[in-house]
Structures are given as structure tokens and as C-alpha cells.
Amino acid sequence: MKAEEIRKMSEEGLEKKEKELREELGNLSFQHKLRPLEDASRLKKIKKDIARIQTVINEKVQS
């Protein structure tokens, strides 16, 4: 997910997307502990998306 796409979303949409990504991250990390994932880089991508969303939320709160 690109930062430009994230900035266009509303705060409610951002919070919803962050929650979805956190759930997906939890599920994938659990699966990865049981057996290696085919695309282990997906974990890193999700973490970065969560960080981008949190950054945009903080920007919107401060402005």
C-alpha cells in the first residue's frame, strides 16, 4: 500500500485498515511459527504498512 493511497483515506478507514492488518500479521506470524511461509517477506510488508498508517493518523491528529 502506497503512502499516497493511505493519505486519501479517512481516519475511520485508516483505523479499520490498521486493525485488519494487525489481525493478518498475527495470523501470518502464528502460521510462520508452525511452518515457514512461502512468502516470509509478507510479514515485513504488513509491518511497514501498519507503520505508514500510524504515521498518517498522527499527521492528521496533529494538524
C-alpha positions as CSV (number, residue, x, y, z in Angstrom):
1,M,0.0,0.0,0.0
2,K,1.4,3.4,-1.0
3,A,1.6,6.4,1.3
4,E,-0.4,8.4,-1.3
5,E,-3.3,5.9,-1.1
6,I,-3.2,5.9,2.7
7,R,-3.3,9.7,2.9
8,K,-6.5,9.7,0.8
9,M,-8.3,7.5,3.4
10,S,-10.4,8.9,6.2
11,E,-9.4,8.4,9.9
12,E,-12.0,5.8,10.4
13,G,-10.9,4.0,7.3
14,L,-7.3,4.1,8.5
15,E,-8.2,2.7,11.9
16,K,-10.2,-0.1,10.2
17,K,-7.3,-0.9,7.8
18,E,-4.8,-0.9,10.7
19,K,-7.0,-3.4,12.6
20,E,-7.3,-5.7,9.6
21,L,-3.5,-5.6,9.0
22,R,-2.8,-6.3,12.7
23,E,-5.1,-9.4,12.6
24,E,-3.4,-10.6,9.4
25,L,0.0,-10.1,10.9
26,G,-1.0,-12.1,13.9
27,N,-2.3,-14.9,11.8
28,L,0.7,-15.0,9.5
29,S,3.2,-14.9,12.3
30,F,1.4,-17.8,14.0
31,Q,1.5,-19.8,10.8
32,H,5.1,-18.9,10.2
33,K,6.0,-20.3,13.7
34,L,4.3,-23.6,12.8
35,R,5.9,-23.9,9.4
36,P,7.8,-21.5,7.2
37,L,5.7,-19.3,4.9
38,E,6.2,-19.3,1.1
39,D,6.4,-15.5,1.2
40,A,8.0,-14.6,4.5
41,S,8.6,-11.1,3.2
42,R,4.8,-10.5,3.6
43,L,5.3,-10.1,7.3
44,K,7.7,-7.3,6.8
45,K,5.4,-5.6,4.2
46,I,2.5,-5.7,6.6
47,K,4.6,-4.2,9.4
48,K,5.6,-1.4,7.1
49,D,2.0,-0.7,6.1
50,I,1.0,-0.5,9.7
51,A,3.8,2.0,10.4
52,R,2.7,4.1,7.4
53,I,-0.9,4.1,8.6
54,Q,0.1,5.1,12.1
55,T,2.2,7.9,10.7
56,V,-0.7,9.3,8.6
57,I,-3.0,9.0,11.6
58,N,-0.6,11.0,13.7
59,E,-0.2,13.6,11.0
60,K,-4.0,14.1,10.8
61,V,-4.3,14.3,14.6
62,Q,-1.6,17.0,14.8
63,S,-3.0,19.1,12.1
